[in-house]
Amino acid sequence: MELERWEALGNEYLIVEGERLRFELSAEKVKLLCDATEGLGADGVLELSHGEDDGVSADLTIWNADGSQAELSGNGSRQAFLYLHASGWTDSNSLAIKTPAGIITAELTGPDSATVAIGRATTASSQYPGGAADGRGEFELDGINVPYQFVSVGNPQCAFKVQSLDRLDGLNLDLLGPKVENDPRFPNRTNVSWWTPLDDGRIRARIFERGVGETASSGTGASGAAVASVLAGGSSPVTVLLDGGELLVEIDEAMNVELSGTANCAERIRVDPQMLERVEQA
């Protein structure tokens, strides 16, 4: 089995073409592939197959490292778009893929960069069934009621504004993240971001990704934080500074979101027969 490891600001996915697999992927197989000790190590797996819809270059299934599936990934979809072009599926710079969140489109802006239209952000969603229409609420964390902003950007996002960079850097996301991710008000769990405005107009964000944990970068996490900053009175476009680098998020008056950034192929991998057998049996 051959696959590629792609990287976007520290967010790594293994990309496989479904038609080349001799078995169907499952949660256990994905967990083994993503395991840093027993497998190849990754934040998730992007499974591409030839799309049946006209105008769609491919269907994309997004697997998290824990074997669960995501509706959408901003960094993952950007990697998928660039993979499709680099691997010869298409020579067009305007692409569309079908995800569980719907059909999303992209414009390739360079050999390692793209702008992805990830859809319209909303503050009310079936992913947050008991929430207020404006997406605002409070969590009790460490005995303190902390306000948050819920946003759906194809997947659920819960964004917390932090008052200073020092406070943001001092947060223990390994402790706080699971409490929010698994709260019953989010029936399918949620991604979580903590963000603070910087003096130069950018925002700084840290992301706890559903099914993964804290990540160096998340495209939809950055988008959720950017939308929250605009709803709090900030302006668009929003440059989001993450541990892995910067992403640019543009939000129009109708809350349509475009995400721009880079991605590249880190390595091409031929899975050895022993590992392939273990994955197949998982």
Secondary structure, 3 states (H helix, E strand, C coil): CEEEEEEECCEEEEEEEHHHCCCCCCHHHHHHHHCCCCCCCCCEEEEEEECCCCCCCEEEEEEECCCCEECCCHHHHHHHHHHHHHCCCCCCCEEEEEECCEEEEEEEEECCEEEEEEEECECCCCCCCCCCCCCEEEEEECCEEEEEEEEECCCEEEEEECCCHHHHHHCCHHHHHHHHHCCCCCCCCCEEEEEEECCCCCEEEEEEECCCEEECCCHHHHHHHHHHHHHCCCCCCEEEEECCEEEEEEECCCCEEEEEEECEEEEEEECCHHHHHHHHHC
